[in-house]
C-alpha cells in the first residue's frame, strides 16, 4: 500500500480510503490511486480488509444433503443471489460431514462467517442456536424463538390438497413421507422443528372430517431417496383400495411408475399429488398435480 501511495503521490491513508471504499476521496485522486494499483498489480489483502470491517463476506449454508435435488437447487439459488450481493457461500451437507453442523457453527461463533442459513434438521437446544452471536435464518424449520424462519405455508398446502381430493370422491388417501418421529421431535409449542409436516397433519384432519380413510407410510430420511421405492411398493402391497397418494416429488414420481407397472390407470383409478414442485416431478413421465 505504501508503494501505491508513493507512485500515486498520495498518503497511505488515502490509498486505504480508496481500497476500503470508506470516507471521501475526490474522483481525480481516486483515479490516480487506481491507476497506480493497476500499474503495480496491487491486490488488496482481503483478509486484512475483512478483519478491519469485522466481516468475511461469507455465509454458511447448512443442508441435510446435496444428493437430494431439492437441496442442491436451493443451494445453487442461494449461491447465485449471495454472489450478486458480494457474498460467498460455504456449503455444509450434514449427512456427508462427520461433524454435522457443529464445525460450521463453531466457525460462525469465531466470526469466520457473517451468518448462517440452516436448512437441515437439528437436535440441538434453542440455547445452542441463540448463543452463536451471528445472524441466522432457518429454512423451513424451527430453531428457536427470535431466529428468523423462511418457509412455505404448509398447513395451507395440506388444505389445498384436501380441497382437491375430497370433492372428487376419494375413499382412501395414503400419505408417504419422512419418519413419524419428526411430527413430535422436540418438546416445544408446535411439537416439531419440521414445519413441513403441517401439510400432512392438515390433510389428515380434513380427511377425518369428511370420513375419508387416511394412512401414513414412512419412507426414511430425506437423504435416503431409495427408501421411497420400498415405501411406494408397500403402499400397493398393503392396500388394494388406495385411490389417492400424496408424497414429495420423488415419492409421487415413483408412485406413478409403480402404478403403471401394475396396470393402474392415473388419474381414473389413482390420483397422485406431488408436494414440492422440483424437477424431480418430471421423472414420473406425466404431468403431476
C-alpha positions, 0 to 999 in steps of 0.5 A: 500500500505504501508503494501505491501511495508513493507512485500515486503521490498520495498518503497511505491513508488515502490509498486505504480510503480508496481500497476500503471504499470508506470516507471521501476521496475526490474522483481525480485522486481516486483515479490516480490511486487506481491507476497506480494499483493497476500499474503495480498489480496491487491486490488488496489483502482481503483478509486484512480488509475483512478483519478491519470491517469485522466481516468475511463476506461469507455465509454458511449454508447448512443442508441435510444433503446435496444428493437430494435435488431439492437441496442442491437447487436451493443451494445453487439459488442461494449461491447465485443471489449471495454472489450478486450481493458480494457474498460467498457461500460455504456449503455444509451437507450434514449427512456427508460431514462427520461433524454435522453442523457443529464445525460450521457453527463453531466457525460462525461463533469465531466470526469466520462467517457473517451468518448462517442459513440452516436448512437441515434438521437439528437436535440441538437446544434453542440455547445452542442456536441463540448463543452463536452471536451471528445472524441466522435464518432457518429454512423451513424449520424451527430453531428457536424463538427470535431466529428468523424462519423462511418457509412455505405455508404448509398447513395451507398446502395440506388444505389445498390438497384436501380441497382437491381430493375430497370433492372428487370422491376419494375413499382412501388417501395414503400419505408417504413421507419422512419418519413419524418421529419428526411430527413430535421431535422436540418438546416445544409449542408446535411439537416439531422443528419440521414445519413441513409436516403441517401439510400432512397433519392438515390433510389428515384432519380434513380427511377425518372430517369428511370420513375419508380413510387416511394412512401414513407410510414412512419412507426414511430420511430425506437423504435416503431417496431409495427408501421411497421405492420400498415405501411406494411398493408397500403402499400397493402391497398393503392396500388394494383400495388406495385411490389417492397418494400424496408424497414429495416429488420423488415419492409421487414420481415413483408412485406413478411408475409403480402404478403403471407397472401394475396396470393402474390407470392415473388419474381414473383409478389413482390420483397422485399429488406431488408436494414440492414442485422440483424437477424431480416431478418430471421423472414420473413421465406425466404431468403431476398435480 
